[in-house]
């Protein structure tokens, strides 16, 4: 679990961190070694899951050697509402989400913390508006969780 105590007294406790894959962790379906390393480190502290439609069909191969990261590949007939169902099931208040696309919006509307990754593939305007924090890269998003004082500095009122 990741706990964050804000100066105003607000307490966050995250048991799950949900990532979208393409445009967030991966560029053109590929994940960097640094992202793999950081995901493994994060997964030693909190439940990490990647939920994706897997546009490029590479997620399973790219994440297979990342310990303790669960991968959920959505069937073609499912959309962002399915991502939100998982977040709701795990507890929206104790789940942080990291995304960039339109199909991430349903989970952004309910999650306790929403982080938008700008990245090379761009970002949906709706996601940016719903985000608590916007970062330039997946590495930066993961590092926020690995050093919760960064989250505290950004989220303090």
GROMACS elastic network, one bead per residue, 0.5 to 0.9 nm:
[ bonds ]
;  ai    aj funct       b0    kb
    1    13     6  0.66290   500
    1    14     6  0.55773   500
    1    16     6  0.77581   500
    1    45     6  0.60215   500
    1    46     6  0.50180   500
    1    47     6  0.79190   500
    2    12     6  0.79231   500
    2    13     6  0.56085   500
    2    14     6  0.51276   500
    2    15     6  0.66919   500
    2    16     6  0.88598   500
    2    45     6  0.71079   500
    2    46     6  0.67529   500
    2   145     6  0.72972   500
    2   146     6  0.85261   500
    2   148     6  0.75261   500
    3    11     6  0.72136   500
    3    12     6  0.56027   500
    3    14     6  0.64758   500
    3   148     6  0.74518   500
    4    10     6  0.82920   500
    4    11     6  0.57542   500
    4    12     6  0.50076   500
    4    13     6  0.64519   500
    4    14     6  0.85971   500
    4   148     6  0.61037   500
    4   149     6  0.74000   500
    4   151     6  0.74879   500
    4   152     6  0.64830   500
    5     8     6  0.83359   500
    5     9     6  0.65857   500
    5    10     6  0.61004   500
    5    12     6  0.64988   500
    5    13     6  0.87931   500
    5   148     6  0.89442   500
    5   149     6  0.87185   500
    5   152     6  0.69289   500
    6     9     6  0.54690   500
    6    10     6  0.52439   500
    6    11     6  0.62119   500
    6    12     6  0.81360   500
    6   151     6  0.88388   500
    6   152     6  0.55396   500
    6   153     6  0.81590   500
    6   155     6  0.73851   500
    6   156     6  0.57641   500
    6   157     6  0.83242   500
    7    10     6  0.72727   500
    7   152     6  0.79147   500
    7   156     6  0.63938   500
    7   157     6  0.78441   500
    8    11     6  0.89263   500
    8   156     6  0.69785   500
    8   157     6  0.68293   500
   10   156     6  0.88588   500
   12    93     6  0.83247   500
   12    94     6  0.74999   500
   12   112     6  0.80481   500
   12   113     6  0.86947   500
   13    93     6  0.81074   500
   13    94     6  0.57156   500
   13    95     6  0.82872   500
   14    17     6  0.72583   500
   14    46     6  0.75929   500
   14    93     6  0.77256   500
   14    95     6  0.53953   500
   14    96     6  0.65295   500
   14   112     6  0.81602   500
   14   113     6  0.87069   500
   15    45     6  0.88336   500
   15    46     6  0.56351   500
   15    47     6  0.61347   500
   15    48     6  0.87485   500
   15    90     6  0.84257   500
   15    91     6  0.86609   500
   15    94     6  0.55428   500
   15    95     6  0.61181   500
   15    96     6  0.82826   500
   16    46     6  0.59877   500
   16    48     6  0.59175   500
   16    49     6  0.75337   500
   16    87     6  0.84949   500
   16    90     6  0.74047   500
   16    91     6  0.85229   500
   16    94     6  0.65855   500
   16    96     6  0.63102   500
   16    97     6  0.83644   500
   17    43     6  0.89471   500
   17    46     6  0.71486   500
   17    47     6  0.63371   500
   17    48     6  0.50418   500
   17    49     6  0.64418   500
   17    50     6  0.85416   500
   17    94     6  0.87349   500
   17    95     6  0.57070   500
   17    97     6  0.56897   500
   17    98     6  0.75929   500
   17   145     6  0.89411   500
   18    47     6  0.84837   500
   18    48     6  0.60569   500
   18    50     6  0.57222   500
   18    51     6  0.69686   500
   18    83     6  0.88895   500
   18    87     6  0.78714   500
   18    95     6  0.72636   500
   18    96     6  0.62539   500
   18    98     6  0.61671   500
   18    99     6  0.84620   500
   19    24     6  0.73333   500
   19    25     6  0.74390   500
   19    48     6  0.77282   500
   19    49     6  0.62827   500
   19    51     6  0.62802   500
   19    52     6  0.82672   500
   19    96     6  0.86792   500
   19    97     6  0.59233   500
   19    99     6  0.61490   500
   20    23     6  0.77875   500
   20    24     6  0.59347   500
   20    25     6  0.70085   500
   20    26     6  0.89638   500
   20    49     6  0.87120   500
   20    50     6  0.56867   500
   20    51     6  0.54290   500
   20    52     6  0.56375   500
   20    53     6  0.87854   500
   20    97     6  0.81250   500
   20    98     6  0.63355   500
   20    99     6  0.51671   500
   20   100     6  0.76016   500
   20   101     6  0.84734   500
   20   104     6  0.73495   500
   21    24     6  0.53733   500
   21    25     6  0.50179   500
   21    26     6  0.57353   500
   21    27     6  0.86735   500
   21    29     6  0.79401   500
   21    31     6  0.89193   500
   21    50     6  0.63221   500
   21    51     6  0.68178   500
   21    52     6  0.56074   500
   21    53     6  0.82623   500
   21    54     6  0.71353   500
   21    59     6  0.73725   500
   21    99     6  0.79885   500
   22    25     6  0.61702   500
   22    27     6  0.61307   500
   22    28     6  0.69602   500
   22    29     6  0.59281   500
   22    30     6  0.82590   500
   22    52     6  0.75164   500
   22    53     6  0.86138   500
   22    54     6  0.70019   500
   22    55     6  0.72922   500
   22    56     6  0.80903   500
   22    59     6  0.85995   500
   22    99     6  0.89997   500
   22   100     6  0.87554   500
   22   121     6  0.82492   500
   23    26     6  0.55517   500
   23    27     6  0.54837   500
   23    28     6  0.75448   500
   23    29     6  0.81669   500
   23    99     6  0.79926   500
   23   100     6  0.66895   500
   23   101     6  0.79750   500
   23   117     6  0.78285   500
   23   118     6  0.80754   500
   23   119     6  0.62543   500
   23   120     6  0.69229   500
   23   121     6  0.51656   500
   23   122     6  0.71968   500
   23   123     6  0.81840   500
   23   138     6  0.88959   500
   24    27     6  0.74128   500
   24    98     6  0.74081   500
   24    99     6  0.59348   500
   24   100     6  0.63594   500
   24   101     6  0.88687   500
   24   116     6  0.83310   500
   24   117     6  0.58427   500
   24   118     6  0.77903   500
   24   119     6  0.67034   500
   24   120     6  0.89814   500
   24   121     6  0.83067   500
   24   137     6  0.74733   500
   24   138     6  0.58634   500
   25    29     6  0.86977   500
   25    30     6  0.81708   500
   25    31     6  0.61849   500
   25    32     6  0.82980   500
   25    35     6  0.69732   500
   25    36     6  0.89139   500
   25    50     6  0.89546   500
   25    99     6  0.88903   500
   25   117     6  0.87869   500
   25   119     6  0.89973   500
   25   137     6  0.82610   500
   25   138     6  0.54479   500
   25   139     6  0.82841   500
   26    29     6  0.51920   500
   26    32     6  0.74410   500
   26    35     6  0.86417   500
   26    59     6  0.85035   500
   26    62     6  0.88990   500
   26   138     6  0.82872   500
   27    30     6  0.53445   500
   27    31     6  0.66744   500
   27    32     6  0.86326   500
   27   119     6  0.80728   500
   27   120     6  0.70637   500
   27   121     6  0.71856   500
   28    31     6  0.86548   500
   28    56     6  0.71372   500
   28   121     6  0.83721   500
   29    54     6  0.78532   500
   29    55     6  0.75999   500
   29    56     6  0.53355   500
   29    57     6  0.73741   500
   29    58     6  0.57080   500
   29    59     6  0.69578   500
   29    62     6  0.81817   500
   30    56     6  0.88524   500
   30    58     6  0.71327   500
   30    59     6  0.79058   500
   30    62     6  0.65934   500
   31    34     6  0.83035   500
   31    35     6  0.64638   500
   31    36     6  0.69416   500
   31    59     6  0.85853   500
   31    62     6  0.62824   500
   31    63     6  0.79207   500
   32    35     6  0.52812   500
   32    36     6  0.64366   500
   32    37     6  0.87638   500
   32    62     6  0.89883   500
   33    36     6  0.50371   500
   33    37     6  0.61671   500
   33    38     6  0.86336   500
   34    37     6  0.50841   500
   34    38     6  0.61412   500
   34    39     6  0.85132   500
   34   139     6  0.73442   500
   35    38     6  0.51224   500
   35    39     6  0.59755   500
   35    40     6  0.85462   500
   35   138     6  0.68885   500
   35   139     6  0.59015   500
   35   142     6  0.81492   500
   36    39     6  0.51580   500
   36    40     6  0.62344   500
   36    41     6  0.86996   500
   36    62     6  0.86773   500
   36    63     6  0.73731   500
   36    65     6  0.83148   500
   36    66     6  0.60990   500
   37    40     6  0.52588   500
   37    41     6  0.63543   500
   37    42     6  0.87492   500
   37    66     6  0.75928   500
   38    41     6  0.50296   500
   38    42     6  0.61346   500
   38    43     6  0.85269   500
   38   139     6  0.71855   500
   38   142     6  0.65994   500
   38   143     6  0.75566   500
   38   146     6  0.84921   500
   39    42     6  0.50260   500
   39    43     6  0.59897   500
   39    44     6  0.86996   500
   39    48     6  0.77926   500
   39    66     6  0.71959   500
   39    67     6  0.84656   500
   39    68     6  0.89113   500
   39    69     6  0.74375   500
   39   139     6  0.89189   500
   39   142     6  0.70346   500
   40    43     6  0.50431   500
   40    44     6  0.64965   500
   40    48     6  0.88907   500
   40    66     6  0.56757   500
   40    67     6  0.57182   500
   40    68     6  0.69300   500
   40    69     6  0.71665   500
   41    44     6  0.53897   500
   41    45     6  0.72355   500
   41    67     6  0.89475   500
   41   146     6  0.79265   500
   42    45     6  0.54050   500
   42    46     6  0.63465   500
   42    47     6  0.82523   500
   42    48     6  0.73405   500
   42   142     6  0.72077   500
   42   143     6  0.85554   500
   42   145     6  0.73060   500
   42   146     6  0.63621   500
   43    46     6  0.52321   500
   43    47     6  0.57892   500
   43    48     6  0.54024   500
   43    49     6  0.87919   500
   43    66     6  0.89233   500
   43    67     6  0.74162   500
   43    68     6  0.57120   500
   43    69     6  0.62106   500
   44    47     6  0.79194   500
   44    48     6  0.88923   500
   44    67     6  0.85219   500
   44    68     6  0.73151   500
   45    48     6  0.88695   500
   45   146     6  0.84640   500
   47    68     6  0.77098   500
   47    69     6  0.74360   500
   47    70     6  0.81930   500
   48    68     6  0.72781   500
   48    69     6  0.52372   500
   48    70     6  0.63568   500
   48    71     6  0.88040   500
   49    68     6  0.87409   500
   49    69     6  0.56150   500
   49    71     6  0.57598   500
   49    72     6  0.73080   500
   50    59     6  0.89466   500
   50    69     6  0.73083   500
   50    70     6  0.62093   500
   50    72     6  0.60781   500
   50    73     6  0.81817   500
   51    54     6  0.85320   500
   51    70     6  0.84881   500
   51    71     6  0.61316   500
   51    73     6  0.59613   500
   51    74     6  0.70686   500
   51    83     6  0.67486   500
   52    55     6  0.80025   500
   52    59     6  0.81255   500
   52    71     6  0.79334   500
   52    72     6  0.64071   500
   52    73     6  0.50915   500
   52    74     6  0.59025   500
   52    83     6  0.84210   500
   53    56     6  0.88251   500
   53    57     6  0.85105   500
   53    72     6  0.85506   500
   53    73     6  0.56003   500
   53    75     6  0.68443   500
   53    76     6  0.69636   500
   53    78     6  0.82194   500
   53    79     6  0.79423   500
   54    57     6  0.50927   500
   54    58     6  0.67674   500
   54    59     6  0.61467   500
   54    60     6  0.88158   500
   54    73     6  0.64100   500
   54    74     6  0.77104   500
   55    58     6  0.80781   500
   55    59     6  0.89278   500
   56    59     6  0.78113   500
   57    60     6  0.77466   500
   57    61     6  0.86490   500
   58    61     6  0.55776   500
   58    62     6  0.59837   500
   58    63     6  0.85680   500
   59    62     6  0.50949   500
   59    63     6  0.59492   500
   59    64     6  0.81690   500
   59    71     6  0.78664   500
   59    73     6  0.81798   500
   60    63     6  0.54387   500
   60    64     6  0.57055   500
   60    71     6  0.72433   500
   60    73     6  0.85193   500
   61    64     6  0.53203   500
   61    65     6  0.82099   500
   62    65     6  0.76195   500
   62    66     6  0.84880   500
   63    66     6  0.53734   500
   63    67     6  0.85367   500
   63    69     6  0.77395   500
   63    70     6  0.88926   500
   63    71     6  0.78564   500
   64    67     6  0.78471   500
   64    69     6  0.86817   500
   64    71     6  0.89727   500
   66    69     6  0.61868   500
   67    70     6  0.86479   500
   74    77     6  0.79743   500
   74    78     6  0.60826   500
   74    79     6  0.76357   500
   74    82     6  0.79203   500
   74    83     6  0.85950   500
   75    78     6  0.55823   500
   75    79     6  0.84546   500
   76    79     6  0.77291   500
   78    81     6  0.75012   500
   78    82     6  0.61784   500
   78    83     6  0.88540   500
   79    82     6  0.57149   500
   79    83     6  0.73273   500
   79   103     6  0.62242   500
   79   104     6  0.88240   500
   80    83     6  0.51012   500
   80    84     6  0.65164   500
   80    85     6  0.87892   500
   80   102     6  0.76640   500
   80   104     6  0.55266   500
   80   105     6  0.68388   500
   80   106     6  0.57799   500
   80   107     6  0.71847   500
   81    84     6  0.50183   500
   81    85     6  0.62724   500
   81    86     6  0.89030   500
   81   103     6  0.76627   500
   81   104     6  0.83514   500
   81   105     6  0.84518   500
   81   106     6  0.56030   500
   81   107     6  0.73005   500
   82    86     6  0.65705   500
   82    87     6  0.88360   500
   82   106     6  0.84519   500
   82   107     6  0.86110   500
   83    86     6  0.53397   500
   83    87     6  0.64857   500
   83    88     6  0.87651   500
   83   103     6  0.81802   500
   83   104     6  0.72196   500
   83   106     6  0.72446   500
   83   107     6  0.59748   500
   84    88     6  0.60561   500
   84    89     6  0.84706   500
   84    92     6  0.86639   500
   84   104     6  0.81030   500
   84   105     6  0.84527   500
   84   106     6  0.54035   500
   84   108     6  0.78942   500
   84   109     6  0.84047   500
   84   110     6  0.73779   500
   84   111     6  0.83161   500
   85    88     6  0.50585   500
   85    89     6  0.60488   500
   85    90     6  0.86771   500
   85   106     6  0.88178   500
   85   107     6  0.78524   500
   86    90     6  0.62272   500
   86    91     6  0.85039   500
   86    92     6  0.89010   500
   86   107     6  0.85056   500
   87    90     6  0.52691   500
   87    91     6  0.60441   500
   87    92     6  0.53772   500
   87    93     6  0.89538   500
   87    94     6  0.89519   500
   87    95     6  0.65267   500
   87    96     6  0.86201   500
   87    97     6  0.84207   500
   87   107     6  0.64982   500
   87   110     6  0.78165   500
   87   111     6  0.68384   500
   88    91     6  0.50363   500
   88    92     6  0.50127   500
   88    93     6  0.86438   500
   88    95     6  0.86101   500
   88   107     6  0.83053   500
   88   110     6  0.76162   500
   88   111     6  0.80041   500
   89    92     6  0.76203   500
   90    93     6  0.89318   500
   90    94     6  0.76993   500
   90    95     6  0.71134   500
   91    94     6  0.55246   500
   91    95     6  0.62149   500
   91   111     6  0.82205   500
   91   112     6  0.88322   500
   92    95     6  0.51287   500
   92    96     6  0.78637   500
   92   107     6  0.84957   500
   92   110     6  0.59254   500
   92   112     6  0.57423   500
   92   113     6  0.88409   500
   93    96     6  0.80486   500
   93   110     6  0.78880   500
   93   111     6  0.59545   500
   93   113     6  0.79205   500
   94   111     6  0.76450   500
   94   112     6  0.60330   500
   94   113     6  0.83745   500
   95   111     6  0.57567   500
   95   112     6  0.56950   500
   95   113     6  0.69106   500
   96   108     6  0.88233   500
   96   111     6  0.59172   500
   96   112     6  0.57284   500
   96   114     6  0.59334   500
   96   115     6  0.77067   500
   97   104     6  0.86502   500
   97   107     6  0.72166   500
   97   108     6  0.67743   500
   97   111     6  0.65251   500
   97   112     6  0.80505   500
   97   113     6  0.62987   500
   97   114     6  0.50914   500
   97   115     6  0.61833   500
   97   116     6  0.84615   500
   98   104     6  0.83593   500
   98   108     6  0.83669   500
   98   113     6  0.85747   500
   98   114     6  0.60788   500
   98   116     6  0.57649   500
   98   117     6  0.69943   500
   98   131     6  0.89845   500
   98   138     6  0.87042   500
   98   141     6  0.75189   500
   99   102     6  0.89760   500
   99   103     6  0.88092   500
   99   104     6  0.58556   500
   99   105     6  0.83502   500
   99   108     6  0.81633   500
   99   114     6  0.79151   500
   99   115     6  0.65764   500
   99   116     6  0.52593   500
   99   117     6  0.61364   500
   99   118     6  0.89114   500
   99   123     6  0.84525   500
   99   127     6  0.75808   500
  100   103     6  0.84467   500
  100   104     6  0.66863   500
  100   105     6  0.85229   500
  100   115     6  0.84967   500
  100   116     6  0.54858   500
  100   117     6  0.56822   500
  100   118     6  0.67737   500
  100   119     6  0.83951   500
  100   121     6  0.86223   500
  100   122     6  0.72485   500
  100   124     6  0.60629   500
  100   125     6  0.89294   500
  100   127     6  0.61469   500
  100   128     6  0.76688   500
  101   104     6  0.53692   500
  101   105     6  0.71096   500
  101   116     6  0.89373   500
  101   122     6  0.82606   500
  101   123     6  0.57626   500
  101   124     6  0.50845   500
  101   125     6  0.85607   500
  101   126     6  0.83209   500
  101   127     6  0.65955   500
  102   105     6  0.54563   500
  102   106     6  0.84055   500
  102   123     6  0.83212   500
  102   124     6  0.57831   500
  102   125     6  0.83943   500
  102   126     6  0.70889   500
  102   127     6  0.68805   500
  103   106     6  0.69826   500
  103   107     6  0.84689   500
  104   107     6  0.57115   500
  104   108     6  0.62755   500
  104   109     6  0.89434   500
  104   127     6  0.72645   500
  105   109     6  0.62104   500
  105   124     6  0.88394   500
  105   126     6  0.69586   500
  105   127     6  0.58676   500
  105   130     6  0.78504   500
  106   109     6  0.53342   500
  106   110     6  0.70545   500
  107   110     6  0.55115   500
  107   111     6  0.59719   500
  107   114     6  0.86311   500
  108   111     6  0.55452   500
  108   112     6  0.84972   500
  108   113     6  0.79541   500
  108   114     6  0.58058   500
  108   115     6  0.85203   500
  108   127     6  0.71512   500
  108   130     6  0.64797   500
  108   131     6  0.71471   500
  109   112     6  0.89920   500
  109   114     6  0.85111   500
  109   130     6  0.69269   500
  109   131     6  0.89942   500
  110   113     6  0.87181   500
  110   114     6  0.89755   500
  111   114     6  0.64808   500
  113   131     6  0.77874   500
  113   132     6  0.64775   500
  113   133     6  0.84112   500
  114   127     6  0.87376   500
  114   130     6  0.73084   500
  114   132     6  0.52767   500
  114   133     6  0.66488   500
  114   134     6  0.86675   500
  115   127     6  0.87922   500
  115   128     6  0.85812   500
  115   130     6  0.88809   500
  115   131     6  0.54380   500
  115   132     6  0.60148   500
  115   134     6  0.57333   500
  115   135     6  0.73252   500
  115   141     6  0.70620   500
  116   123     6  0.77399   500
  116   127     6  0.66946   500
  116   128     6  0.61830   500
  116   130     6  0.86564   500
  116   131     6  0.58275   500
  116   132     6  0.79398   500
  116   133     6  0.62894   500
  116   135     6  0.62240   500
  116   136     6  0.83994   500
  116   141     6  0.81323   500
  117   122     6  0.82857   500
  117   123     6  0.73008   500
  117   128     6  0.87788   500
  117   133     6  0.87789   500
  117   134     6  0.60018   500
  117   135     6  0.51147   500
  117   136     6  0.56166   500
  117   137     6  0.56301   500
  117   138     6  0.63315   500
  117   140     6  0.85161   500
  117   141     6  0.70722   500
  118   121     6  0.74940   500
  118   122     6  0.55074   500
  118   123     6  0.56169   500
  118   128     6  0.87144   500
  118   134     6  0.70838   500
  118   135     6  0.62130   500
  118   137     6  0.64147   500
  118   138     6  0.86668   500
  119   122     6  0.57132   500
  119   123     6  0.76388   500
  119   135     6  0.83989   500
  119   136     6  0.57085   500
  119   137     6  0.54157   500
  119   138     6  0.76060   500
  120   123     6  0.88913   500
  120   136     6  0.89406   500
  120   137     6  0.86544   500
  123   126     6  0.85042   500
  123   127     6  0.70182   500
  123   128     6  0.69979   500
  124   127     6  0.52924   500
  124   128     6  0.64433   500
  124   129     6  0.87889   500
  125   128     6  0.51369   500
  125   129     6  0.62186   500
  125   130     6  0.86745   500
  126   129     6  0.51539   500
  126   130     6  0.62053   500
  126   131     6  0.86390   500
  127   130     6  0.50918   500
  127   131     6  0.60032   500
  128   131     6  0.52654   500
  128   132     6  0.84989   500
  128   133     6  0.84521   500
  128   134     6  0.70572   500
  129   132     6  0.84160   500
  131   134     6  0.66120   500
  132   154     6  0.88808   500
  132   155     6  0.76804   500
  133   141     6  0.89935   500
  133   151     6  0.86576   500
  133   154     6  0.75602   500
  133   155     6  0.80886   500
  134   141     6  0.84436   500
  135   138     6  0.78054   500
  135   140     6  0.62539   500
  135   141     6  0.62638   500
  136   139     6  0.85457   500
  136   140     6  0.68437   500
  136   141     6  0.81157   500
  137   140     6  0.52718   500
  137   141     6  0.64985   500
  137   142     6  0.89080   500
  138   141     6  0.50098   500
  138   142     6  0.62345   500
  138   143     6  0.85250   500
  139   142     6  0.52876   500
  139   143     6  0.60995   500
  139   144     6  0.87355   500
  140   143     6  0.50918   500
  140   144     6  0.63697   500
  141   144     6  0.53681   500
  141   145     6  0.71959   500
  142   145     6  0.54665   500
  142   146     6  0.64558   500
  142   147     6  0.88396   500
  143   147     6  0.60076   500
  143   148     6  0.83394   500
  143   150     6  0.83753   500
  144   147     6  0.53547   500
  144   148     6  0.58459   500
  144   149     6  0.78803   500
  144   150     6  0.56559   500
  144   151     6  0.58312   500
  145   148     6  0.52879   500
  145   149     6  0.87265   500
  145   150     6  0.80649   500
  145   151     6  0.73421   500
  146   149     6  0.89634   500
  146   150     6  0.89042   500
  147   150     6  0.58893   500
  147   151     6  0.75695   500
  148   151     6  0.50542   500
  148   152     6  0.63480   500
  148   153     6  0.87059   500
  149   153     6  0.61117   500
  149   154     6  0.86623   500
  150   153     6  0.51319   500
  150   154     6  0.63947   500
  150   155     6  0.86341   500
  151   154     6  0.52339   500
  151   155     6  0.59384   500
  151   156     6  0.82993   500
  152   155     6  0.52157   500
  152   156     6  0.57201   500
  153   156     6  0.57163   500
  154   157     6  0.85211   500
